[in-house]
Amino acid sequence: MSRNQWQKSSFSSSSDNCVEVRTVDGMVELRESDTGDIIVRTTPPKFAKFVQGIKAGEFDHLTT
C-alpha cells in the first residue's frame, strides 16, 4: 500500500460502501468511504490485533 493512499478491500469491488485504510506518519487510519471525513487513527500493532479479532469472528455478534 502506498503511503497516504486509501486502499479498500478487494471484496468491496466497485462499491462505495466500504472501509478504507492507509498509513500516515507510521500510524494506520481507517474510514468509511461514504463518510470520509471521519477517520479513526491507531498504531500498526493495535490494528493488527483488530484484524486478528475480525478473522477470529470476535465481532460477528455485532453484525446480526
N, C-alpha and C positions, 0 to 999 in steps of 0.2 A: 504494500500500500504506500502510495506517495504521501509524503508529509503534507499536511494541510488539505488534502483532497478527500472529500467524503466518499465513503465506499458503502454500498449496500450488499446484502446477501444475494448470491446468485439465485436463491429460491424466490426472490421477490420479482423476478422477470421484469416487465416494464411497468409494474405497479408503482404508483406514487405513495402508497400507503405502506411504508416500511421503516425500519430502524436503520440509521446510517451511523458509521463510526469513522473516526480519523484520529491521528496523533498530532499534537501540537505541543512543542516545548517539553517533550518527554511525558506528557500526560495523554490519556485516552479520553476522547469526547464522544458522546452519543447524542443523537437527536432523532425525532420522528420526522420523516420527510415532509409531512403535511403541516407540521408546526416547527419549522426550522429555527425559529428564534429562541426556543427553549432548549438549552444544552446542558447535559449532565457531564461533569468532569471528574475523572478518577485516575488512580495510578494504574500502571500496567499489571502489577501483581493482584490488585483488587479486581480488576476487570477479568483477569484470567480465572480467578475464583468464581466470579459471577457466571462466566461462560461454562465452567465445570458444573455449577449448580443447575444451569439450564439443561445441559446434556444429561445430567443425572435425574432430571424430572422433578427437582425440588420446588419448582414454581408452577407445575401443571395444575394444581388446585386453583390457581388464580385465573385460569382460562375457561373454567366451566361455570 
